[in-house]
Amino acid sequence: MLATGLAFALLALDVARSDPGSCPPEASVAAREEARLLLKAGQEAIDAGRFEEGEKALLDATRIDPASPFGHYALGATLLERRPREAVLALRRCREVLRCLREEDPATRERFRAQVDVQIQTVREALLELERERLQKTVIQGKEANDGSQAT
């Protein structure tokens, strides 16, 4: 089961094959401001340990302004340890939005792209560590079962 999850996550990380026509529409100025305030409130809630409240605010921010990479990135970073599959999807959406950014601000685009790459690598490493732990437990259980059968 974990191997399936690992394969799913690694496939989701293949953003080079994302659909170039899938850019979200730009939000209005008022919507962008509302999303910015939700993003700030979400980050504050998470910093205070209120993860569900923070996650909801971040999700709302991404719904209100889906063309902003900020909400997707913050959501991905928030979910990274608790729900890595959902984190991969949020970080993938961030990367797709970054791909859609206009050439007007290449410095911003590249800064976020580098941050997303770091988070994606962290997800990969976490999934590999989970697989290693699962395999170690399986080996230990097998050894315990074999040791128990030899004792009789």
N, CA and C atoms as a LAMMPS dump frame, in Angstrom:
ITEM: TIMESTEP
0
ITEM: NUMBER OF ATOMS
456
ITEM: BOX BOUNDS ff ff ff
-5.0000000000000000e+02 5.0000000000000000e+02
-5.0000000000000000e+02 5.0000000000000000e+02
-5.0000000000000000e+02 5.0000000000000000e+02
ITEM: ATOMS id mol type element x y z
1 1 1 N 0.819 -1.197 0
2 1 2 C 0 0 0
3 1 3 C 0.862 1.261 0
4 2 1 N 1.915 1.249 0.84
5 2 2 C 2.807 2.394 0.889
6 2 3 C 3.554 2.553 -0.426
7 3 1 N 3.92 1.434 -1.033
8 3 2 C 4.605 1.501 -2.329
9 3 3 C 3.705 2.158 -3.371
10 4 1 N 2.407 1.876 -3.315
11 4 2 C 1.464 2.512 -4.23
12 4 3 C 1.431 4.008 -3.985
13 5 1 N 1.407 4.386 -2.704
14 5 2 C 1.429 5.811 -2.36
15 5 3 C 2.694 6.486 -2.827
16 6 1 N 3.822 5.796 -2.679
17 6 2 C 5.1 6.339 -3.13
18 6 3 C 5.088 6.533 -4.643
19 7 1 N 4.607 5.534 -5.358
20 7 2 C 4.538 5.645 -6.816
21 7 3 C 3.621 6.787 -7.228
22 8 1 N 2.484 6.92 -6.556
23 8 2 C 1.548 8.003 -6.842
24 8 3 C 2.211 9.355 -6.634
25 9 1 N 2.914 9.5 -5.519
26 9 2 C 3.559 10.777 -5.219
27 9 3 C 4.632 11.105 -6.247
28 10 1 N 5.422 10.128 -6.615
29 10 2 C 6.471 10.386 -7.586
30 10 3 C 5.895 10.718 -8.961
31 11 1 N 4.782 10.092 -9.318
32 11 2 C 4.126 10.45 -10.575
33 11 3 C 3.575 11.866 -10.513
34 12 1 N 3.015 12.22 -9.359
35 12 2 C 2.457 13.565 -9.205
36 12 3 C 3.547 14.625 -9.311
37 13 1 N 4.765 14.251 -8.967
38 13 2 C 5.861 15.21 -9.019
39 13 3 C 6.342 15.472 -10.438
40 14 1 N 5.899 14.704 -11.397
41 14 2 C 6.333 14.867 -12.774
42 14 3 C 5.585 16.038 -13.398
43 15 1 N 5.913 17.229 -12.955
44 15 2 C 5.189 18.405 -13.412
45 15 3 C 5.595 18.85 -14.807
46 16 1 N 6.641 18.265 -15.319
47 16 2 C 7.058 18.655 -16.661
48 16 3 C 5.997 18.295 -17.688
49 17 1 N 5.152 17.336 -17.357
50 17 2 C 4.111 16.91 -18.286
51 17 3 C 2.774 17.6 -18.042
52 18 1 N 2.767 18.628 -17.198
53 18 2 C 1.502 19.291 -16.899
54 18 3 C 0.969 19.997 -18.146
55 19 1 N -0.342 20.127 -18.192
56 19 2 C -1.03 20.719 -19.325
57 19 3 C -0.747 22.215 -19.384
58 20 1 N -0.102 22.724 -20.433
59 20 2 C 0.224 24.134 -20.501
60 20 3 C -1.001 25.032 -20.607
61 21 1 N -2.162 24.496 -20.92
62 21 2 C -3.363 25.308 -21.032
63 21 3 C -4.186 25.337 -19.769
64 22 1 N -3.646 24.884 -18.643
65 22 2 C -4.438 24.755 -17.426
66 22 3 C -4.256 25.908 -16.442
67 23 1 N -3.884 27.075 -16.917
68 23 2 C -3.655 28.208 -16.015
69 23 3 C -4.981 28.738 -15.478
70 24 1 N -5.036 28.98 -14.16
71 24 2 C -6.265 29.522 -13.579
72 24 3 C -6.439 30.994 -13.958
73 25 1 N -7.678 31.461 -13.964
74 25 2 C -7.907 32.877 -14.291
75 25 3 C -7.396 33.771 -13.17
76 26 1 N -6.991 34.972 -13.542
77 26 2 C -6.513 35.936 -12.558
78 26 3 C -7.696 36.46 -11.752
79 27 1 N -7.514 36.559 -10.436
80 27 2 C -8.574 37.038 -9.547
81 27 3 C -8.627 38.565 -9.57
82 28 1 N -9.759 39.098 -9.134
83 28 2 C -9.899 40.553 -9.045
84 28 3 C -9 41.084 -7.927
85 29 1 N -8.801 42.371 -7.91
86 29 2 C -7.976 43.001 -6.874
87 29 3 C -8.572 42.714 -5.494
88 30 1 N -9.88 42.824 -5.367
89 30 2 C -10.539 42.561 -4.074
90 30 3 C -10.363 41.109 -3.649
91 31 1 N -10.491 40.192 -4.588
92 31 2 C -10.323 38.767 -4.281
93 31 3 C -8.882 38.47 -3.877
94 32 1 N -7.928 39.087 -4.565
95 32 2 C -6.519 38.875 -4.207
96 32 3 C -6.24 39.37 -2.792
97 33 1 N -6.826 40.501 -2.43
98 33 2 C -6.627 41.041 -1.072
99 33 3 C -7.272 40.124 -0.034
100 34 1 N -8.467 39.627 -0.326
101 34 2 C -9.123 38.694 0.596
102 34 3 C -8.287 37.427 0.766
103 35 1 N -7.756 36.918 -0.332
104 35 2 C -6.91 35.717 -0.277
105 35 3 C -5.641 35.996 0.521
106 36 1 N -5.067 37.185 0.355
107 36 2 C -3.858 37.543 1.1
108 36 3 C -4.133 37.561 2.595
109 37 1 N -5.275 38.118 2.993
110 37 2 C -5.635 38.157 4.414
111 37 3 C -5.89 36.752 4.963
112 38 1 N -6.526 35.908 4.165
113 38 2 C -6.75 34.518 4.578
114 38 3 C -5.428 33.763 4.708
115 39 1 N -4.53 34.011 3.783
116 39 2 C -3.215 33.376 3.841
117 39 3 C -2.494 33.771 5.131
118 40 1 N -2.526 35.045 5.449
119 40 2 C -1.881 35.526 6.676
120 40 3 C -2.54 34.908 7.905
121 41 1 N -3.874 34.89 7.93
122 41 2 C -4.6 34.3 9.071
123 41 3 C -4.303 32.808 9.18
124 42 1 N -4.23 32.119 8.052
125 42 2 C -3.929 30.69 8.058
126 42 3 C -2.546 30.412 8.61
127 43 1 N -1.581 31.191 8.187
128 43 2 C -0.215 30.995 8.669
129 43 3 C -0.115 31.289 10.165
130 44 1 N -0.828 32.319 10.618
131 44 2 C -0.827 32.645 12.053
132 44 3 C -1.47 31.527 12.867
133 45 1 N -2.57 30.977 12.36
134 45 2 C -3.246 29.879 13.063
135 45 3 C -2.33 28.657 13.148
136 46 1 N -1.65 28.351 12.07
137 46 2 C -0.741 27.196 12.063
138 46 3 C 0.421 27.428 13.021
139 47 1 N 0.964 28.632 13.011
140 47 2 C 2.056 28.954 13.935
141 47 3 C 1.617 28.804 15.388
142 48 1 N 0.328 29.046 15.651
143 48 2 C -0.222 28.925 17.01
144 48 3 C -0.659 27.494 17.329
145 49 1 N -0.468 26.564 16.37
146 49 2 C -0.823 25.173 16.606
147 49 3 C -2.265 24.826 16.286
148 50 1 N -2.995 25.732 15.67
149 50 2 C -4.396 25.484 15.298
150 50 3 C -4.42 25.064 13.813
151 51 1 N -4.001 23.815 13.572
152 51 2 C -3.786 23.35 12.208
153 51 3 C -5.065 23.3 11.378
154 52 1 N -6.156 22.806 11.945
155 52 2 C -7.395 22.705 11.165
156 52 3 C -7.883 24.081 10.732
157 53 1 N -7.834 25.035 11.644
158 53 2 C -8.246 26.407 11.328
159 53 3 C -7.331 26.998 10.248
160 54 1 N -6.039 26.789 10.4
161 54 2 C -5.077 27.302 9.432
162 54 3 C -5.233 26.667 8.068
163 55 1 N -5.424 25.357 8.06
164 55 2 C -5.602 24.649 6.799
165 55 3 C -6.847 25.148 6.065
166 56 1 N -7.935 25.354 6.796
167 56 2 C -9.168 25.851 6.178
168 56 3 C -8.947 27.232 5.558
169 57 1 N -8.257 28.11 6.281
170 57 2 C -7.986 29.449 5.751
171 57 3 C -7.126 29.375 4.489
172 58 1 N -6.135 28.494 4.494
173 58 2 C -5.28 28.349 3.313
174 58 3 C -6.055 27.783 2.127
175 59 1 N -6.919 26.811 2.383
176 59 2 C -7.759 26.265 1.307
177 59 3 C -8.665 27.345 0.731
178 60 1 N -9.255 28.15 1.629
179 60 2 C -10.114 29.242 1.169
180 60 3 C -9.319 30.238 0.317
181 61 1 N -8.093 30.527 0.733
182 61 2 C -7.244 31.457 -0.024
183 61 3 C -6.973 30.914 -1.426
184 62 1 N -6.733 29.602 -1.531
185 62 2 C -6.453 29.03 -2.855
186 62 3 C -7.705 28.992 -3.732
187 63 1 N -8.871 28.888 -3.12
188 63 2 C -10.119 28.904 -3.903
189 63 3 C -10.423 30.313 -4.409
190 64 1 N -10.157 31.308 -3.562
191 64 2 C -10.471 32.69 -3.92
192 64 3 C -9.502 33.228 -4.968
193 65 1 N -8.222 32.882 -4.825
194 65 2 C -7.216 33.333 -5.792
195 65 3 C -6.36 32.147 -6.236
196 66 1 N -6.911 31.293 -7.103
197 66 2 C -6.174 30.103 -7.528
198 66 3 C -4.946 30.415 -8.378
199 67 1 N -4.827 31.646 -8.879
200 67 2 C -3.688 32.01 -9.713
201 67 3 C -2.478 32.455 -8.899
202 68 1 N -2.625 32.521 -7.592
203 68 2 C -1.495 32.896 -6.74
204 68 3 C -0.781 31.644 -6.241
205 69 1 N 0.543 31.608 -6.365
206 69 2 C 1.27 30.438 -5.868
207 69 3 C 1.395 30.416 -4.345
208 70 1 N 1.194 31.552 -3.693
209 70 2 C 1.416 31.654 -2.255
210 70 3 C 0.554 30.691 -1.438
211 71 1 N -0.738 30.667 -1.71
212 71 2 C -1.645 29.802 -0.955
213 71 3 C -1.351 28.333 -1.175
214 72 1 N -1.098 27.955 -2.427
215 72 2 C -0.797 26.557 -2.74
216 72 3 C 0.492 26.111 -2.054
217 73 1 N 1.49 26.991 -2.082
218 73 2 C 2.767 26.659 -1.455
219 73 3 C 2.601 26.51 0.063
220 74 1 N 1.913 27.479 0.685
221 74 2 C 1.718 27.422 2.134
222 74 3 C 0.923 26.18 2.528
223 75 1 N -0.091 25.844 1.739
224 75 2 C -0.889 24.65 2.019
225 75 3 C -0.021 23.391 1.892
226 76 1 N 0.785 23.319 0.842
227 76 2 C 1.668 22.166 0.664
228 76 3 C 2.651 22.02 1.806
229 77 1 N 3.252 23.124 2.226
230 77 2 C 4.208 23.075 3.329
231 77 3 C 3.519 22.669 4.626
232 78 1 N 2.284 23.12 4.821
233 78 2 C 1.524 22.789 6.028
234 78 3 C 1.174 21.3 6.082
235 79 1 N 0.804 20.744 4.952
236 79 2 C 0.36 19.346 4.899
237 79 3 C 1.511 18.351 4.814
238 80 1 N 2.702 18.834 4.609
239 80 2 C 3.844 17.977 4.292
240 80 3 C 4.03 16.815 5.255
241 81 1 N 4.008 17.062 6.538
242 81 2 C 4.265 15.983 7.498
243 81 3 C 3.014 15.178 7.836
244 82 1 N 1.849 15.83 7.811
245 82 2 C 0.636 15.134 8.235
246 82 3 C -0.056 14.377 7.113
247 83 1 N -0.056 14.951 5.911
248 83 2 C -0.731 14.309 4.777
249 83 3 C 0.101 14.54 3.514
250 84 1 N 1.17 13.754 3.361
251 84 2 C 2.109 14.016 2.26
252 84 3 C 1.5 13.926 0.864
253 85 1 N 0.531 13.059 0.656
254 85 2 C -0.07 12.968 -0.688
255 85 3 C -0.761 14.271 -1.067
256 86 1 N -1.515 14.829 -0.116
257 86 2 C -2.191 16.094 -0.381
258 86 3 C -1.182 17.226 -0.52
259 87 1 N -0.088 17.131 0.228
260 87 2 C 0.973 18.135 0.115
261 87 3 C 1.562 18.132 -1.287
262 88 1 N 1.789 16.939 -1.829
263 88 2 C 2.336 16.829 -3.186
264 88 3 C 1.398 17.503 -4.178
265 89 1 N 0.113 17.276 -4.031
266 89 2 C -0.852 17.876 -4.963
267 89 3 C -0.869 19.397 -4.847
268 90 1 N -0.83 19.908 -3.612
269 90 2 C -0.816 21.361 -3.417
270 90 3 C 0.458 21.973 -3.986
271 91 1 N 1.585 21.308 -3.763
272 91 2 C 2.846 21.823 -4.297
273 91 3 C 2.872 21.729 -5.825
274 92 1 N 2.227 20.718 -6.354
275 92 2 C 2.133 20.608 -7.815
276 92 3 C 1.297 21.761 -8.376
277 93 1 N 0.179 22.083 -7.701
278 93 2 C -0.636 23.22 -8.154
279 93 3 C 0.176 24.511 -8.08
280 94 1 N 0.987 24.642 -7.03
281 94 2 C 1.85 25.814 -6.909
282 94 3 C 2.79 25.887 -8.107
283 95 1 N 3.379 24.785 -8.428
284 95 2 C 4.326 24.76 -9.551
285 95 3 C 3.622 25.086 -10.866
286 96 1 N 2.398 24.585 -11.045
287 96 2 C 1.649 24.891 -12.265
288 96 3 C 1.325 26.381 -12.346
289 97 1 N 0.965 26.969 -11.199
290 97 2 C 0.68 28.406 -11.171
291 97 3 C 1.952 29.193 -11.475
292 98 1 N 3.063 28.742 -10.912
293 98 2 C 4.328 29.419 -11.2
294 98 3 C 4.649 29.377 -12.691
295 99 1 N 4.347 28.243 -13.302
296 99 2 C 4.575 28.116 -14.742
297 99 3 C 3.749 29.141 -15.501
298 100 1 N 2.61 29.487 -14.953
299 100 2 C 1.704 30.411 -15.623
300 100 3 C 2.071 31.886 -15.423
301 101 1 N 2.913 32.155 -14.454
302 101 2 C 3.262 33.558 -14.198
303 101 3 C 3.877 34.189 -15.444
304 102 1 N 3.566 35.426 -15.628
305 102 2 C 4.097 36.133 -16.79
306 102 3 C 5.594 36.382 -16.631
307 103 1 N 6.237 36.637 -17.697
308 103 2 C 7.675 36.915 -17.702
309 103 3 C 7.992 38.255 -17.041
310 104 1 N 6.976 39.035 -16.683
311 104 2 C 7.202 40.352 -16.073
312 104 3 C 8.015 40.262 -14.785
313 105 1 N 7.874 39.16 -14.049
314 105 2 C 8.553 39.057 -12.766
315 105 3 C 9.284 37.718 -12.655
316 106 1 N 10.326 37.522 -13.435
317 106 2 C 11.032 36.241 -13.4
318 106 3 C 11.708 35.962 -12.059
319 107 1 N 12.102 36.989 -11.33
320 107 2 C 12.759 36.771 -10.028
321 107 3 C 11.794 36.121 -9.046
322 108 1 N 10.56 36.59 -8.999
323 108 2 C 9.554 35.998 -8.108
324 108 3 C 9.275 34.568 -8.512
325 109 1 N 9.1 34.349 -9.789
326 109 2 C 8.823 33.011 -10.289
327 109 3 C 9.94 32.041 -9.914
328 110 1 N 11.155 32.437 -10.12
329 110 2 C 12.284 31.551 -9.829
330 110 3 C 12.453 31.309 -8.335
331 111 1 N 12.201 32.329 -7.515
332 111 2 C 12.294 32.154 -6.062
333 111 3 C 11.297 31.098 -5.599
334 112 1 N 10.064 31.194 -6.06
335 112 2 C 9.051 30.22 -5.666
336 112 3 C 9.346 28.845 -6.251
337 113 1 N 9.828 28.807 -7.468
338 113 2 C 10.158 27.53 -8.084
339 113 3 C 11.231 26.811 -7.26
340 114 1 N 12.222 27.548 -6.788
341 114 2 C 13.28 26.95 -5.965
342 114 3 C 12.709 26.442 -4.64
343 115 1 N 11.813 27.213 -4.031
344 115 2 C 11.194 26.776 -2.777
345 115 3 C 10.357 25.522 -2.991
346 116 1 N 9.625 25.475 -4.07
347 116 2 C 8.806 24.295 -4.368
348 116 3 C 9.708 23.082 -4.598
349 117 1 N 10.804 23.277 -5.308
350 117 2 C 11.726 22.167 -5.542
351 117 3 C 12.251 21.601 -4.224
352 118 1 N 12.556 22.469 -3.27
353 118 2 C 13.023 22.021 -1.951
354 118 3 C 11.931 21.208 -1.262
355 119 1 N 10.703 21.696 -1.302
356 119 2 C 9.597 20.987 -0.661
357 119 3 C 9.337 19.646 -1.352
358 120 1 N 9.419 19.605 -2.66
359 120 2 C 9.216 18.348 -3.377
360 120 3 C 10.288 17.338 -2.983
361 121 1 N 11.523 17.786 -2.87
362 121 2 C 12.593 16.885 -2.445
363 121 3 C 12.335 16.375 -1.036
364 122 1 N 11.827 17.238 -0.16
365 122 2 C 11.496 16.835 1.206
366 122 3 C 10.413 15.768 1.199
367 123 1 N 9.415 15.915 0.348
368 123 2 C 8.349 14.915 0.235
369 123 3 C 8.931 13.588 -0.244
370 124 1 N 9.766 13.643 -1.249
371 124 2 C 10.382 12.417 -1.752
372 124 3 C 11.157 11.702 -0.651
373 125 1 N 11.963 12.458 0.094
374 125 2 C 12.764 11.867 1.162
375 125 3 C 11.878 11.288 2.265
376 126 1 N 10.794 11.995 2.613
377 126 2 C 9.887 11.499 3.646
378 126 3 C 9.219 10.199 3.203
379 127 1 N 8.791 10.135 1.961
380 127 2 C 8.153 8.917 1.457
381 127 3 C 9.145 7.754 1.413
382 128 1 N 10.37 8.024 1.017
383 128 2 C 11.383 6.969 1.009
384 128 3 C 11.679 6.481 2.43
385 129 1 N 11.718 7.392 3.381
386 129 2 C 11.951 7.01 4.778
387 129 3 C 10.792 6.168 5.31
388 130 1 N 9.566 6.517 4.958
389 130 2 C 8.412 5.71 5.364
390 130 3 C 8.511 4.3 4.791
391 131 1 N 8.931 4.193 3.55
392 131 2 C 9.081 2.879 2.929
393 131 3 C 10.185 2.084 3.622
394 132 1 N 11.303 2.741 3.959
395 132 2 C 12.389 2.059 4.672
396 132 3 C 11.906 1.526 6.021
397 133 1 N 11.167 2.364 6.76
398 133 2 C 10.637 1.95 8.069
399 133 3 C 9.703 0.756 7.921
400 134 1 N 8.856 0.782 6.908
401 134 2 C 7.932 -0.331 6.682
402 134 3 C 8.704 -1.618 6.408
403 135 1 N 9.721 -1.511 5.577
404 135 2 C 10.526 -2.691 5.265
405 135 3 C 11.273 -3.208 6.497
406 136 1 N 11.785 -2.303 7.324
407 136 2 C 12.479 -2.716 8.546
408 136 3 C 11.529 -3.445 9.486
409 137 1 N 10.324 -2.941 9.632
410 137 2 C 9.329 -3.595 10.496
411 137 3 C 8.998 -4.985 9.966
412 138 1 N 8.874 -5.099 8.655
413 138 2 C 8.578 -6.397 8.047
414 138 3 C 9.706 -7.385 8.326
415 139 1 N 10.943 -6.952 8.193
416 139 2 C 12.098 -7.818 8.445
417 139 3 C 12.135 -8.214 9.92
418 140 1 N 11.901 -7.266 10.823
419 140 2 C 11.91 -7.557 12.265
420 140 3 C 10.809 -8.551 12.61
421 141 1 N 9.628 -8.347 12.06
422 141 2 C 8.523 -9.275 12.325
423 141 3 C 8.855 -10.668 11.8
424 142 1 N 9.498 -10.738 10.646
425 142 2 C 9.889 -12.03 10.094
426 142 3 C 10.915 -12.718 10.97
427 143 1 N 11.875 -11.968 11.466
428 143 2 C 12.889 -12.543 12.346
429 143 3 C 12.256 -13.032 13.647
430 144 1 N 11.335 -12.225 14.207
431 144 2 C 10.662 -12.624 15.449
432 144 3 C 9.844 -13.886 15.222
433 145 1 N 9.176 -13.976 14.094
434 145 2 C 8.383 -15.166 13.789
435 145 3 C 9.285 -16.373 13.634
436 146 1 N 10.414 -16.215 12.981
437 146 2 C 11.349 -17.331 12.809
438 146 3 C 11.994 -17.731 14.126
439 147 1 N 12.352 -16.782 14.968
440 147 2 C 12.942 -17.075 16.265
441 147 3 C 11.934 -17.8 17.155
442 148 1 N 10.681 -17.406 17.087
443 148 2 C 9.645 -18.046 17.908
444 148 3 C 9.397 -19.484 17.492
445 149 1 N 9.463 -19.764 16.181
446 149 2 C 9.197 -21.121 15.709
447 149 3 C 10.381 -22.054 16.006
448 150 1 N 11.579 -21.515 16.12
449 150 2 C 12.74 -22.327 16.407
450 150 3 C 12.833 -22.701 17.893
451 151 1 N 12.203 -21.887 18.75
452 151 2 C 12.264 -22.104 20.192
453 151 3 C 11.466 -23.328 20.603
454 152 1 N 10.479 -23.742 19.813
455 152 2 C 9.668 -24.894 20.187
456 152 3 C 10.235 -26.19 19.777
